[in-house]
Amino acid sequence: MAKLVMMLRVKDGMFFVEEWLSCYEKLVDEIVVLDNGSTDATVMRLSAHPKVVDLIETVGYNEGRDKNLLYEHVRKRNPDWCIWVDVDEIFESGLTRSDFDILMASKLVNKYAFRRFHFIDRQYFAGSWYRLNYSSGHDRIMWRENRSGYFENLIIDSPNVKGINGLKRNTHFRLKHLGYINKELVDKKAEIYREIIPEKENILQSMYLHGEKKILWVDDRNDVRAKRLNFLLDIIQLSHIFPKIKNRVVKYFKSFTKGNK
């Protein structure tokens, strides 16, 4: 069976830690943690868990630095597959380790992607057209470990792993992003970001989900409402793909005709 190692970068995550551990202790083999200066009991709670096999600490906000350092420590665990999510991101409850084993058993796919939904509170997620359009994409990744993998060296918003070549498959596995349900935590995050990117105040304000349409979350992934939601998001995603394909075809045709003049 493939070995799946979780990488977690966290700071002051106690509001979510218990729920996070309850989810991932059933899905992954090992957890490697990087704590970026927690002042609550996050480090104590995580280090006490049997699946947390390594915990390192840094100071000063730098996502790219931290994720690459964390990845170095993950590699020491000799994983077959790796996954990275935040402490406020929880998979829907119906998923089991066997669901992930089926994915990892593939000899062809090197990356699997998951959808993420921004929650307004514990029951409802943000359902405006803007947010649904965002969730139609797949912005969290599980990948087959390869030494070519790395994270971009960006202080903020260093996103998914780079350098993992091969086939990528988008899944209907859903992540609940709970980070916006607590205003105090959003305030703290906004203050950190404001010091780094003060010119992006409009983006920081969007974390408060003002005026969002509320859609009831159905946690049963086999429920017809959950399937209908994924189908809708598939349609939205396709509406973005077709123009990209068209643009590539037009660009290729223009270069081809130009080269043959």
N, C-alpha and C positions, 0 to 999 in steps of 0.2 A: 504493500500500500504506500502511496506517495506521502512524503512528509511535507506538511503545510505549516509554515511559520508566519505568524502575524507580527508586523512591525507597528508600534504605536508611539507617536510623539505627543506629549501631553504636558499641560500645565494647569494646576488647580482643577482637576477633573472629578472631584468627589461627588458632585451633583449627579454624575452619570456612571461612575465607576462600577457600582454594584450591578446595575442593569447590563452594562457592557460586558463585564466578566461572565455573567450568567448566560449571555448569548454566545460569546466566543470560546468559552471553555468547552463547549460541545462541538465546535466546528474546526478548531485548529489543534495542532499537536504541541506547539510551543509559542510563547509570546516573548518578544524582546521589546523593552520599553526604553525610551529616552525621555527623561523629565527635564523640562526647561525652566526650572526654578519654582516649583510648586511651594506654596506657603500653607496649604492645608494638609490633610492626611493622605493625599494621593499616593505618594511614594510608599508609605507604610502599608497601605492596603494592597497595592499592586505587588510589592515585593513579598508579601505573605502568601500569595497565591501559588500553588504548585506548578502551574503552567508558565509562570513568569520565570524564565531561566536566565535572564540577564537584564540589568537595569543600569543605565548610564545617565549622567547628569551634565547639563550645560547651563551656561548663563548668557544672557544677551539674546535678543530675538534675531534668529537667522534660520529660516526654514530650510534653505538649500544645504547649508552646512550641517544642520542637525539630521536631515534625512539621509544624507550620504554617510555620515558617521554611524547612524542607526543601521543602515544597510550593510556596512562593514561588519558590524556585530552580528547581524542576522546571518550573514554568509558563514560565519564561524560555526553555525549550527547545522551546516550542510543540508539546507532545505532542497526539496525537489520543486516546490512551489512557494511563492511568497504572496502576501496580501497586505495592503496598507489601507486603514481607515482611521478616522478620528474617534476620540472617546465619546463623542456625542452622536455616533452613527451606529445604528443597530439594524441587523437584518430582520426581515419579517419572521415571525415566530415559527412558521411551518417548515422552514428549511432545516435540514439535518446534515450531518457529516456525509451521509451516503449521497446526498445531492451533489456535494462538492467532489466526492470521490469519482462520481460518474464523469464530471467535467475533466478532472485531472487525468483520467484514464486515457483520454484521447492522445493519439500519437501525432495528430496533425495541428491541433490548436495550441498556440503558445500564450495566448492572452484571453481572458474572459472579462467582460465588462458588465457593470451593474448600474441600475437606475437609482437615483437619489431624490427623495421628496422632502421639502422643507416644511416642518411642522409648525403650526401656530400654537397648538397646545397638545396635550396627550391624545386627543381624539381626532383632531382635524389637521389636514395639511393645506398649504397654500395652493389654491386652484385657479388663479388668474391665468389668462392666456400666456402671459410672460413666464410664469412659473411652470405651467404645463409644458411649454415649449422647451424650457430648460431641462425638465425631468425626462423629456423624450430622448435626450442624449444619454450617454452612459459614461459617467465621470469618475467611477471608481473601478480599479483594475485588480485582478488576480493574475499573476504571471508565472510562467515556467522559469525557474532561475537560470540565468546565463551571466557569465562574467562581463558581458557587454552592457549590462544594465547599469543605469545611473540616474540621479536626480539632478535637475538643473540647479545651478548655483545662484539662486535668487533669494534675496532676503525675505521676500514675501511672495506668496502665491507660487511656490514651486510645486507644480501639480504632479500628475502621475509619472511613474517610472518611464524613462526613455531608454532607447537602445535595445529593446527586446524585439527582435525581428520575428517574422513569421505570421501565421494566420491569427487574426483576432475575431472572436465571436461575441456578439452582444447577447445578453441573456434577459430573461424576464424576472430575475432575482431583484427584489426591491430592498433598498436601504431607507430607514427612517432617520432623517437628520433632525435631531431634537435640539440643536444648539441655539435656536432662536426662541424657544418657549420660555426662557427665563430672562427677563429684562436686565437684571443685574449682571448676568454673565455677558449679555450682548454689549452692555455699557463698557465692561472691562475690555472685551475684544476690540470694540470700536476705538477705545483710547490707545491701545497698542498700535493698531493700524494707523490711527490719526497721526502719530508721531513719525511714521515711516512714509505714508502717502497722504499728506494733508490736502493735496489737490483733488483727492478722490472722495470728497465728503458725500457726494450723491450716492456713491456705491456703499459707503458706510451706513447711510440712512436706510438703504434698501434692506439691511439686515433686520430692521424692526417690523417688516412685513405690514406696513400701514395699509389699511383699506383692502386687504386681500380677501378674495372669495374663499370661503371655508368649504372644504370637501371632507366628508366623513371617511376616515381610513377603515378599510376592511382588511384585517390582518390575515385572513384565510386566503392564501394564494390560489386556492382551487375554487373559491367563490366566483360566481358568474360576474359579479361587479368588479372584482380584481382583474379578471380576464378581459373584461370589457375596457377597463382603464388601460391595460397594456396594449390592447388592440388600437385604441385611440392614439396612444403615444407612438405606436409603430407607424401609423398613418402620418402623424406630424413629422416624424423622423424622415420618412420617405419624401415628404414634401421639400425637405432640405437637400436630400441626396440627388434628386433628379436635376435640379439646376446646376449642381456641381459637375455632374456627368456631362450635361449639355455644354457647359463652359469648357470642359476639358476637350470634348470632341471638336468644338469650334476652334479652340486654340490649336489643336493638332492639325485640323484641316487647313487653317491659315498658314501654319508653318510648312505644311506639306506642299501646298500650292505655290507658296513663295519660293520654295527650294526647287520647284520644277519650272520656274519661269526662265 
